[in-house]
Structure formats: structure tokens, C-alpha cells
Amino acid sequence: MINPSAAGWIDKYFLKANPSGFEVSSPETYYLKVRDTGFIYGHVVSLNGILVNSGLGWTRDEISKVALLESLYGLYVSVIGKKDPQDFISKAIDFYKSMGSQGFSLFRNMFGSKPSSTLEEIIDDRVQTNHDIISRNFSHIVTNALLFIDVLAFQHFLEKEQDPRGYLQKMEEIINSVVSLALKAKVAYSDHDEMLIRLFEASVRYGKFSGKSSQSLDNLDFSSFQLPLEKFYLIDIAGLVLWRDQEISNDEVYFLQKLAELLNLNDEYVSKSIRDTDDFIQRHHDEIPYFNYSHPVKHFYDNLTQTVILLIKRNTKRLTKEISQNKELMMLLAKSATRDLNAVEKKKVKSQLLEICKTVPALSIFLLPGGSLLLPILIKFIPQLLPAAFNENIQEE
């Protein structure tokens, strides 16, 4: 089983998954195949033809890592015309190196690493955009949808050997304007749209997102974006912003048609984009936090509990060893089985558990801002982690 959070996962992926890249005859075919995975919409539902809910046991960030790798590799196969993972890894690293440190911490541990390990570091940085764990929980549909900009810049890098920094900034700026104008075109403006603006603000990397714009589509300069993938993506991002449950007004359709006209796309693609976006969201509506937002704390637990449980199970042996070796923590846990701990004791348990999490890299999620709110989930699992003799002693007491 591939673990996208463990070192060496890219080598194992190419060895075990045996990905062929996307067998395509046109840019549109490649794009539609990527969109079918959910990557364009920021909510991945399949990888390498496998449904992500079919027992892979990956976190949402891990799914995003593999989706970004697959999309980049599929683009490489389409442009270069060959299936060569090692050459792809080399070119992907060169691509990201040419971006420098703009927008993310690229050079943390790159020097001296093997190429696949370097790419693992880079992909991890690209997916880990937002620093606040609660914000990240809601914004993955925006953050991950914007990851496709990397794929577009990679195409320019492979075909034209362009420095991607200027391109990435221009693409974010045009997306900023298109999204702002799409929000203006909406007939019904809701609290979800206010949150969407905040999510874009948290997800852009090269500038600042503004939900306000005095421009019209006619004032935007699309001359730098002539590739089919760029045009399809801009239409779909606008459609994602305009989406409402099985409804789209004439003004909203006109907005998408006007955008398509300026991009030299026909109305047929607009109609298909509207249908496909609605179909995707209808099928996966209940899985996407953005469309089910009601209260941040509730959704925080609803959407992260399974991730935390998975991380705890993956690191059971290490956790058991660390907890068992901490005498003060073991004593407090034994007391908690017979009586409620006082405020000082509870603070000590929290402190000791956070110290243990520092020694287990995979559990750094508990150390992030807001991560301490997850500790009750870990505490609930502790009786299952400890030796049977310890639990028997508790019962006897």
C-alpha cells in the first residue's frame, strides 16, 4: 500500500500503480479526463482509475498530492509523447526550481536529496497552502482547484521553456477578475459566496484576491491565454462560482457565454461545462465541506475526525511506546478512569500528549494552530492503544 505521507511514495507509486499517463489524442480529451477525477473542481474522487473511497485509506491532503502528481505526469506524457517517470521527475523539479521561493517554501531540504524525494517535498509544499488547520478543512475545494494552475504553467514550461513566475501571476490575476465578475453576475448572493471570497483569499499564492472589481469582461486581457486547457479551466472555474442547486439564470448563462466568446470557445463547451459541473456537485455534494457549511466547529470535527483516526491507527506502535514510557501521563490516565481530573491535571495530560506528538512527525497535525482541539479524539483512542494489563488494572480499580 502506498502512503503519500511517507518518504519514497513517488517511487513506489510509479512502481506499483504503473500509471500510463492519460492516453489522449487532444488537449480537450486530456482536460476532460482530469476533470472527471474531480481535480479541476478541487474535490478528487478518483485516482489512476480507482475511486478514492474504495479503501485507499488516504487523507484529503494525501489524495491531493497524488492527484497533482498524476495531472502533471499526464500533461508530461501528452506534451512530450513518451512515458518516462524519471525524465518527468527531473523536468518537474526543474520547473518548480525555476519558480524560486515565490509563494511557498521550496528549498527546505532539497539539496542532496534524490530526485523523487525532492519532488515529494515540493508537492507537499504545494498542497499545504493554508496554515490554519480549520481554514484548510474548508478551503480544499478552492486551494486544490487552483493547483491546476501548476499544470498549466508546466505546459508552458515544457512547450515554450518559459519562466513560470510571470505566467502564474498573470493566471491568478485573471482568475481573480473572472471570479469577482462571476460573483457580480449571480442573481442570488448568499453567505456561501462571502465564504467563497475568503477561501480564494486564503488560497492565492502570488497576489491578493479581491472580491470587488469595477471591470467588465470586455476590459480583461485574455491575449496571454490561448491554449485550450487555459480556456476550459477559466470557464469551469467561473461555472463553479456560479453554481446553484439545479438552477442557473439567463444572466449567469450569458456571463459564461460572453467569457467563452472572448476566449474563442463555442457555446457548446459552455453548455457541457454547466451540465458536467452540476452533475459532479450533485453526485458529491454531501462530501464537499463548502456546500454543507453551517457551523465551523461542527464541520471541523465532521471532516477531520476520520483523518485523525487514520493517522492514529498508522502510528499505533509508536504512540503506544511513547505513552507507556511516560510515567506521569500513565498515572494521570489511570486516575482519569476512576475520577474526573482537575484543571491542573487536564492541562498536564494535554501538555504531555502534545510533547509525544512532537516525537511522531505524522501527528504534527495536533501541533498546528487549532490542532489542540483534536486532542479529545486522541484521548478517546488511548485505552485501545495501551496494553491489556493496563486496562485490566483500571477495571479492577
C-alpha positions as CSV (number, residue, x, y, z in Angstrom):
1,M,0.0,0.0,0.0
2,I,1.3,3.4,-0.9
3,N,1.4,6.0,1.9
4,P,1.7,9.5,0.3
5,S,2.9,10.9,3.6
6,A,5.9,8.5,3.9
7,A,9.2,9.0,2.2
8,G,9.6,7.2,-1.1
9,W,6.0,7.3,-2.0
10,I,6.6,8.6,-5.6
11,D,9.0,5.8,-6.4
12,K,6.5,3.3,-5.1
13,Y,3.7,5.0,-7.0
14,F,5.4,4.6,-10.3
15,L,6.5,1.1,-9.5
16,K,3.2,-0.2,-8.1
17,A,0.5,1.9,-9.8
18,N,2.2,1.6,-13.2
19,P,0.5,4.8,-14.4
20,S,0.4,5.1,-18.1
21,G,-0.4,8.8,-18.1
22,F,-3.5,9.8,-20.0
23,E,-3.8,8.1,-23.4
24,V,-5.2,11.1,-25.2
25,S,-5.4,12.4,-28.8
26,S,-6.2,16.1,-28.0
27,P,-5.8,18.7,-25.2
28,E,-9.6,18.6,-24.6
29,T,-9.6,14.9,-24.1
30,Y,-6.8,15.2,-21.5
31,Y,-8.6,18.0,-19.8
32,L,-11.9,16.2,-19.6
33,K,-10.2,13.1,-18.2
34,V,-8.6,15.2,-15.4
35,R,-11.9,17.0,-14.8
36,D,-13.6,13.6,-14.4
37,T,-11.3,12.9,-11.4
38,G,-12.6,16.0,-9.7
39,F,-9.2,17.7,-9.6
40,I,-10.5,20.7,-11.6
41,Y,-13.3,21.1,-9.0
42,G,-10.9,20.8,-6.1
43,H,-12.5,17.6,-4.8
44,V,-10.8,14.4,-6.1
45,V,-13.0,11.4,-6.4
46,S,-10.7,9.0,-8.4
47,L,-7.0,8.4,-9.0
48,N,-5.5,6.3,-11.7
49,G,-9.0,4.9,-12.4
50,I,-9.5,4.0,-8.7
51,L,-12.2,5.6,-6.6
52,V,-10.7,7.3,-3.6
53,N,-13.3,5.9,-1.3
54,S,-12.6,2.3,-2.3
55,G,-10.3,1.5,0.7
56,L,-7.2,3.5,-0.1
57,G,-7.2,4.9,3.4
58,W,-5.7,8.3,2.4
59,T,-6.3,11.7,3.9
60,R,-7.7,14.5,1.8
61,D,-4.2,16.1,1.6
62,E,-2.7,12.8,0.5
63,I,-5.3,12.4,-2.2
64,S,-4.4,15.9,-3.4
65,K,-0.7,15.1,-3.6
66,V,-1.3,12.1,-5.8
67,A,-3.8,14.0,-7.9
68,L,-1.3,16.7,-8.6
69,L,1.4,14.2,-9.4
70,E,-0.9,12.3,-11.8
71,S,-2.1,15.5,-13.5
72,L,1.5,16.7,-14.0
73,Y,2.6,13.3,-15.3
74,G,-0.4,13.1,-17.7
75,L,0.4,16.5,-19.0
76,Y,4.0,15.5,-19.5
77,V,3.0,12.3,-21.4
78,S,0.7,14.4,-23.6
79,V,3.3,17.1,-24.4
80,I,6.5,15.0,-24.6
81,G,4.8,11.9,-26.2
82,K,6.6,9.3,-24.0
83,K,6.2,7.6,-20.7
84,D,9.3,8.2,-18.7
85,P,8.8,8.7,-15.0
86,Q,12.5,9.6,-14.3
87,D,12.6,12.2,-17.0
88,F,9.3,13.5,-15.8
89,I,10.6,13.9,-12.3
90,S,13.7,15.7,-13.5
91,K,11.6,18.1,-15.6
92,A,9.1,18.7,-12.8
93,I,11.9,19.6,-10.4
94,D,13.4,22.0,-13.0
95,F,10.0,23.5,-13.4
96,Y,9.5,24.2,-9.7
97,K,13.1,25.3,-9.2
98,S,12.6,27.9,-11.9
99,M,9.8,29.3,-9.7
100,G,12.2,30.1,-6.9
101,S,10.7,30.5,-3.4
102,Q,7.8,32.6,-4.5
103,G,4.5,31.5,-3.0
104,F,5.9,28.6,-1.0
105,S,9.0,27.3,0.9
106,L,10.6,25.3,-1.9
107,F,14.1,24.7,-0.8
108,R,13.6,23.3,2.7
109,N,15.5,20.0,2.3
110,M,16.1,19.8,-1.4
111,F,19.9,19.8,-1.7
112,G,21.5,16.4,-1.7
113,S,18.1,14.6,-1.9
114,K,17.4,12.0,-4.6
115,P,15.1,13.5,-7.3
116,S,11.9,11.7,-6.3
117,S,12.4,12.8,-2.6
118,T,12.9,16.4,-3.8
119,L,9.6,16.2,-5.8
120,E,7.8,14.8,-2.7
121,E,8.9,17.8,-0.7
122,I,7.8,20.2,-3.4
123,I,4.3,18.5,-3.9
124,D,3.9,18.5,-0.1
125,D,4.5,22.3,0.0
126,R,2.1,22.9,-2.9
127,V,-0.8,21.1,-1.2
128,Q,-0.1,22.6,2.3
129,T,-1.2,26.1,1.3
130,N,-3.1,27.3,4.4
131,H,-1.5,27.4,7.8
132,D,-4.7,27.4,9.9
133,I,-5.9,23.8,10.2
134,I,-9.6,24.9,10.4
135,S,-9.3,27.1,7.3
136,R,-7.7,24.3,5.4
137,N,-10.5,22.0,6.2
138,F,-13.0,24.2,4.3
139,S,-10.8,25.7,1.6
140,H,-9.5,22.5,0.0
141,I,-12.1,22.8,-2.8
142,V,-10.6,26.2,-3.7
143,T,-7.0,25.6,-2.8
144,N,-6.9,22.3,-4.7
145,A,-8.9,23.7,-7.7
146,L,-6.2,26.4,-8.0
147,L,-3.5,23.6,-8.1
148,F,-4.3,23.1,-11.7
149,I,-2.6,26.4,-12.4
150,D,0.7,24.5,-11.7
151,V,-0.3,22.1,-14.5
152,L,-1.0,25.0,-16.9
153,A,2.4,26.6,-16.1
154,F,4.1,23.2,-16.5
155,Q,2.7,23.0,-20.1
156,H,4.2,26.4,-20.9
157,F,7.5,25.3,-19.3
158,L,7.6,22.1,-21.4
159,E,6.5,23.7,-24.7
160,K,8.0,27.1,-24.6
161,E,10.6,26.9,-21.8
162,Q,9.1,30.0,-20.2
163,D,9.9,31.2,-16.7
164,P,6.7,30.2,-15.0
165,R,6.7,33.0,-12.4
166,G,5.2,35.7,-14.6
167,Y,2.7,33.3,-16.1
168,L,1.5,32.1,-12.7
169,Q,0.9,35.7,-11.5
170,K,-1.0,36.6,-14.7
171,M,-3.2,33.5,-14.4
172,E,-4.0,34.2,-10.8
173,E,-4.8,37.8,-11.7
174,I,-7.2,36.8,-14.5
175,I,-8.8,34.2,-12.3
176,N,-9.2,36.9,-9.6
177,S,-11.0,39.1,-12.1
178,V,-13.2,36.3,-13.6
179,V,-14.3,35.1,-10.2
180,S,-15.1,38.6,-8.9
181,L,-17.2,39.3,-12.0
182,A,-18.9,35.9,-11.8
183,L,-19.9,36.7,-8.2
184,K,-21.4,40.0,-9.5
185,A,-23.3,38.1,-12.2
186,K,-25.0,35.9,-9.6
187,V,-28.7,36.5,-9.2
188,A,-28.8,35.3,-5.6
189,Y,-25.9,36.3,-3.4
190,S,-25.5,34.1,-0.3
191,D,-23.4,33.7,2.8
192,H,-21.6,30.9,0.9
193,D,-20.4,33.5,-1.6
194,E,-18.9,35.5,1.2
195,M,-17.1,32.4,2.4
196,L,-16.0,31.7,-1.2
197,I,-14.3,35.0,-1.3
198,R,-12.5,34.2,2.0
199,L,-11.4,30.9,0.6
200,F,-9.9,32.4,-2.5
201,E,-8.1,35.0,-0.3
202,A,-6.6,32.1,1.6
203,S,-5.7,30.1,-1.5
204,V,-4.0,32.5,-3.9
205,R,-0.2,32.5,-3.8
206,Y,1.2,35.3,-6.0
207,G,-1.0,38.2,-5.2
208,K,-4.1,39.3,-3.3
209,F,-7.6,38.1,-4.1
210,S,-10.2,40.9,-4.2
211,G,-13.9,40.1,-4.3
212,K,-14.6,43.6,-5.6
213,S,-14.0,44.7,-9.2
214,S,-15.3,47.6,-11.3
215,Q,-14.2,45.9,-14.6
216,S,-16.3,44.1,-17.1
217,L,-15.3,41.0,-19.1
218,D,-14.7,43.2,-22.1
219,N,-12.0,45.1,-20.1
220,L,-10.0,41.9,-19.4
221,D,-6.9,41.0,-21.4
222,F,-7.1,37.3,-22.4
223,S,-4.4,37.6,-25.0
224,S,-1.8,35.7,-22.9
225,F,-4.1,32.7,-22.6
226,Q,-4.5,31.0,-26.0
227,L,-4.1,27.3,-25.0
228,P,-7.2,25.1,-24.9
229,L,-6.6,24.0,-21.4
230,E,-6.4,27.6,-20.1
231,K,-9.7,28.4,-21.8
232,F,-11.5,25.3,-20.5
233,Y,-10.3,25.9,-17.0
234,L,-11.4,29.5,-16.8
235,I,-14.9,28.6,-18.0
236,D,-15.1,25.8,-15.4
237,I,-13.8,28.0,-12.5
238,A,-16.4,30.6,-13.4
239,G,-19.1,27.9,-13.6
240,L,-18.0,26.5,-10.1
241,V,-18.5,30.0,-8.7
242,L,-21.9,30.5,-10.3
243,W,-23.2,27.0,-9.4
244,R,-26.6,26.8,-7.6
245,D,-28.6,23.7,-7.0
246,Q,-30.0,22.7,-10.4
247,E,-30.5,26.4,-11.3
248,I,-28.7,28.9,-13.5
249,S,-30.2,32.2,-14.6
250,N,-30.2,33.7,-18.0
251,D,-27.8,36.4,-16.8
252,E,-25.4,33.7,-15.5
253,V,-25.5,31.7,-18.7
254,Y,-24.9,34.9,-20.6
255,F,-21.9,35.6,-18.4
256,L,-20.4,32.2,-19.3
257,Q,-21.2,32.6,-23.0
258,K,-19.6,36.1,-23.0
259,L,-16.5,34.7,-21.4
260,A,-16.4,31.8,-23.9
261,E,-16.7,34.3,-26.8
262,L,-13.8,36.3,-25.5
263,L,-11.8,33.1,-25.2
264,N,-12.9,32.0,-28.7
265,L,-14.8,29.0,-27.4
266,N,-18.2,27.9,-28.7
267,D,-21.4,27.8,-26.7
268,E,-21.3,24.0,-26.9
269,Y,-18.5,23.9,-24.4
270,V,-20.4,26.3,-22.1
271,S,-23.4,24.1,-22.1
272,K,-21.3,21.0,-21.4
273,S,-19.4,22.8,-18.6
274,I,-22.7,23.7,-16.9
275,R,-24.1,20.2,-17.2
276,D,-20.9,18.5,-16.0
277,T,-20.4,20.9,-13.1
278,D,-23.9,20.4,-11.9
279,D,-23.7,16.6,-12.3
280,F,-20.4,16.4,-10.4
281,I,-21.6,18.6,-7.5
282,Q,-25.0,16.8,-7.3
283,R,-23.2,13.4,-7.0
284,H,-20.7,14.6,-4.5
285,H,-22.5,17.4,-2.7
286,D,-22.6,15.8,0.7
287,E,-18.8,15.1,0.6
288,I,-17.7,18.7,0.0
289,P,-17.5,20.8,3.2
290,Y,-18.0,24.1,1.3
291,F,-21.6,23.1,0.2
292,N,-22.5,21.8,3.7
293,Y,-21.2,24.7,5.8
294,S,-23.3,25.5,8.8
295,H,-21.0,25.8,11.9
296,P,-17.2,25.8,11.8
297,V,-16.6,23.7,14.9
298,K,-19.2,21.0,13.8
299,H,-17.7,20.7,10.3
300,F,-14.2,20.8,11.8
301,Y,-14.9,17.6,13.7
302,D,-17.1,16.0,11.0
303,N,-14.4,16.3,8.3
304,L,-11.2,15.8,10.2
305,T,-12.2,13.1,12.7
306,Q,-11.6,10.3,10.1
307,T,-8.3,11.8,9.1
308,V,-7.1,11.9,12.7
309,I,-8.3,8.4,13.4
310,L,-6.4,7.2,10.3
311,L,-3.2,8.9,11.5
312,I,-3.5,7.4,14.9
313,K,-4.0,3.9,13.6
314,R,-1.0,4.3,11.3
315,N,1.2,5.2,14.2
316,T,-0.3,2.9,16.9
317,K,3.0,1.2,17.8
318,R,5.0,4.4,18.1
319,L,2.2,6.1,20.2
320,T,1.9,3.0,22.5
321,K,5.6,3.0,23.1
322,E,5.8,6.8,23.8
323,I,2.7,6.8,26.1
324,S,3.9,3.7,28.0
325,Q,7.3,5.3,28.7
326,N,5.7,8.4,30.2
327,K,5.1,7.6,33.8
328,E,3.4,10.8,34.7
329,L,1.0,10.5,31.8
330,M,0.2,6.9,32.6
331,M,-0.5,7.8,36.3
332,L,-2.9,10.6,35.2
333,L,-4.6,8.3,32.7
334,A,-5.1,5.7,35.4
335,K,-6.6,8.4,37.7
336,S,-9.0,9.6,34.9
337,A,-10.5,6.1,34.8
338,T,-11.7,6.4,38.4
339,R,-12.5,10.1,38.8
340,D,-12.6,13.4,36.8
341,L,-9.3,15.1,36.6
342,N,-9.0,18.6,37.9
343,A,-8.0,21.6,35.7
344,V,-4.3,21.3,36.5
345,E,-4.2,17.5,35.8
346,K,-6.1,18.0,32.5
347,K,-3.6,20.6,31.5
348,K,-0.7,18.2,32.2
349,V,-2.3,15.5,30.1
350,K,-2.7,17.9,27.2
351,S,0.9,19.1,27.6
352,Q,2.3,15.5,27.8
353,L,0.3,14.4,24.8
354,L,1.5,17.3,22.7
355,E,5.1,16.5,23.7
356,I,4.6,13.0,22.5
357,C,3.1,14.3,19.2
358,K,6.3,16.2,18.7
359,T,8.2,12.9,18.5
360,V,5.8,11.4,15.9
361,P,6.1,13.5,12.7
362,A,2.9,12.2,11.2
363,L,1.0,13.6,14.2
364,S,2.2,17.2,13.7
365,I,-1.5,17.9,12.9
366,F,-2.0,18.3,16.6
367,L,0.7,21.0,16.8
368,L,-0.8,23.2,14.1
369,P,-3.0,26.3,15.0
370,G,-6.3,24.8,16.1
371,G,-4.8,21.3,16.3
372,S,-5.2,21.0,20.1
373,L,-9.0,20.9,19.5
374,L,-8.4,17.4,18.1
375,L,-6.8,16.0,21.3
376,P,-10.1,14.6,22.6
377,I,-10.1,12.3,19.6
378,L,-6.6,11.0,20.6
379,I,-7.6,10.7,24.2
380,K,-10.6,8.6,23.3
381,F,-8.3,6.2,21.5
382,I,-5.8,5.8,24.3
383,P,-7.5,2.9,26.0
384,Q,-7.2,0.9,22.8
385,L,-3.5,1.7,22.4
386,L,-2.4,0.7,25.9
387,P,-1.5,-2.8,26.9
388,A,-4.4,-5.1,28.1
389,A,-2.8,-5.4,31.6
390,F,-3.2,-1.6,32.0
391,N,-6.9,-1.7,31.1
392,E,-7.4,-4.6,33.4
393,N,-5.8,-2.7,36.3
394,I,-8.2,0.2,35.6
395,Q,-11.2,-2.1,35.7
396,E,-10.0,-3.6,39.0
397,E,-9.6,-0.1,40.5
